[in-house]
Amino acid sequence: MNFQNQVAQLHTLFDEIVANRRYMHMHPELSFEEDNTAIFIADTLKAYGIPFRERVGKKGIVASIDGALPGKTIAFRADFDALPINDEKDVPYKSTVPGVMHACGHDGHTAALLAFAKIVQQNKEQLKGSIRLIFQPAEEKPPGGAKFMIEDGALDGVDYVFGAHLASDLPLGKLSTAAGPIMASVDAFTIKLFGKGGHGAYPHTTKDSIIAATQLIQNFQQIVSRRVNPTEAAVVTVGSLHAGNAFNVIADTATLEGTVRTLNQNVRDQIEKEIFAILEGLKVSNYVDYEIDYLKGYPVLINTEEESVVVEQLIKEHFTAEAFDMKTPVLGAEDFAYYLQHVPGNFIHVGSANEQTTTQFPHHHPKFDFDERALLNIATIFLKIVDYYGKVE
């Protein structure tokens, strides 16, 4: 395939890319509720003449473009769910759904993948092998959409898989990746402590669930500081604590919610065991009982070595050496990790911030937005990957 011609064709689609992104931004849908977004994607693929399968893994779409020549099958994935956040931007394409917005760039990911698909379809007589397009719902909500799509055959016959995510902490024109673990596993827990309530003036007659909860939080912080090897990255965060209804009543129950993040499966297992051990100790020392719901979420996202080296080379080759940014591992999570457990590949972060403060808000912020030219960079690196593997025997 003639890469330079395809990039030129891609740039002629910029207005269409922006229109598709803004339509989805105005009509966001929450995880596992993306019916109309799936219809929009399906209608767009029909217009491009690309065959697809609907309701893959519940609400996903998988499309295929088969080249005229033999070769590898390469998958590219975009997510398309939104978040339960009220859009506070003052823009014409502001969300029309109260309390729901695309605050993480998934609308952009999908618009970029659709543009990439259109260019590949227009040039498929030059294509070696096949391109698999994975449009995935529910990245934001465990257990996530990737797991269900894989179970429903989204990766069947695929040799490599690639994905990209906009990054508001990177300037436009930068692309970042690295081999190995770059994003964390994510687990969540809900703990209910059961004590014995009573009058605030007579604490000796009670079993104070709030005191037990505060001790629990303190002990959890010692897991990372005193139990986990300090060379390993890990976080145990309690983000919610609810107990009591009056200033002079000792609460009989307390509920805590939190998350565990690691970059190492062994550390992940260790922290889970430590949490249960601490709870057993608390039960004895504070005379309380407990219930725990421990949800094992997304695994560590581990980019495979060979494919990561290839992507780094391709970024430097097309965008210049200065465009490449070596990815530092973060404790944010992504269910793209599931794809990489089955197929070698790479996940790329693509800079989307310009000099305007409107593009510099963090992800999941009610004013999140991005420079839409970054969508051209996503589609371009995808085209470059196809070009590279089309030349590899």
Helices and strands as residue ranges (DSSP letters): H 3-12, H 14-26, H 35-48, E 52-56, E 60-66, E 69-79, H 106-122, G 124-126, E 128-136, H 145-151, E 160-171, E 175-177, E 180-183, E 185-194, E 198-199, G 203-205, H 209-222, I 223-227, E 234-243, E 249-250, E 253-262, H 265-286, E 289-296, E 301-303, H 305-319, G 321-323, E 324-326, H 337-340, E 345-353, G 357-359, H 374-391
